Amino acid sequence: MKKFFMTIFLFLFLCALTVLPYSSCVAAEIEAVTGNSYLTYCSVSPSIDSFIFDEDGTFSRPVLENEIAGEGTYEDQGLIFLAEWTSDDENTTYNFTGISLVSLLIIGSGNKKVIEDDETDNDSLVFIGIREEAIPD
């Protein structure tokens, strides 16, 4: 019985030596969202959108911009990014905080603020997106 447990322990130890270096390599490959476009699902309308992070620090949502004109900016901090989008009439704003996983997947949360008829509606939202280049046509 003792030999059995020693064999199991040795096997688990060897597996750990194989898995740990691989996980640190993946962590080193974490990249920023700069210059990437993501097909994104949001928990508030419009539900499916594209998030585009341009090289010049601008953030856009093409589906939303077809309905409400506006523009946004973002701050890329590597793993974490902050994005803001404001409509041209300044009645609708979005603020996001998210993380980028190996620049392939983004996950985050934020809030949506809409001002209508002197009433303010705040919604919290969650989003998840995958880099558009990863989805074949």
N, C-alpha and C positions, 0 to 999 in steps of 0.2 A: 504494500500500500504506500509505503514511503517512497519507493521508486516511481510509482505512478504520479504522485504529487510533484516530485522533483522533475519528472518529464514534462508535466503540464506547465510548471513554473518556467522551465527552460524554453519551452515553446512560446509562451507568452512574452518572455523577455526578448527573444529573437524577433517576434512580430513587432514589438515596440521599437526595436532598433530600425526596423524597416519602415514603419509608419511615421515616426517622429521626424526624420529628415524630410520626408515628402511634405508633411504639413507645414514645416517652416519655409519650404520653397514656395508653396502656394501663398503663404502670407506675404512673402517678398514680392509677389506678382500683383499685389493690390494696386490698382491704377485709378486715376482720377476720371471724372466724367467729361472733362474738357474736350470739345470738338465731337462729342458723340450724340447720337439720337437714339431714343428709347421708345418702344411701343409700351404704353403704360396703362394699367388699370387703376382707376381712382374709385374710392368709395362714395364720391359725390359726383353729380352730373357736370360735364359730360364724362361718362364712365370710362370710355376708351379714348386715349389721346396719345399724341406724340410729345415727348419732352425733348427739346433740342437745346443743347448746351454749346453755343458757338465759341470759337476761339477768342473772340473779343470780349467775353464776359457777359454776353446777353443770353437770356433764357426766353424761349418761346414755346407756345402750345398751339400748334396750327389749327386743331379742331376748335378750340375755344376762340381763337382769333377770327375764325369764320363767322362766329356768332357775335362776339364782342371784340372790337378792336382794342389792342393794348400792347404793352411790351413789358419785359422783365429783365432782371439782372440776377446773377448768381455769384457766389463766392465759393471757389473750389479749394478745399483744404485737404486734398488727398483722399482719405477714406471717407471723410464727412463733407457734405456740401450744403449750402444754404441757398435757397432760391426764392425770389419774390416776383410776382407778376401783378400788374395794375392795369385796369382798363383805362382807355383814353378819357372817359368821363369821370374817372376816379371813384366810381360807385362800387366796383368789384375788385377785391384784392385777394391774392393767394400768397401764403407764406409756407414754405416747405423746409424741412430739415430731413436729410436722408444720408444713407451710406451707399457707397459703391463697392461691390464685391468683384474684384478682378476686372473691373470696368465692363463686365458682362451683364450684371444684374444690379438694379437699384431698388432700395426699400426705404420707406420713410413715412413721415406723418407731417401734418401741418394744420392750417386752418384756412377757411374761406370766409370772407366778410363781404356781405352785400348790403348796400344802403338803398332802400326803396321807400319813397314817400315818408321821409324822415324817420324811418324805422330801420334798425340795424339787425341783420340776421347773421349769426356766427355759426358755422358748422365746422366740426373737426373732421379731418379726412385722413385716410391711410392710402398709400399707393405702393405698387410694385411694378417694375418695368424690366424689360429685357432689351438688350441692345438690338436695334433693327437689323444690323448686318448679320446677326446670328440666326435670323429667320430667313430661310430660303424663299425666293419668289414662287 
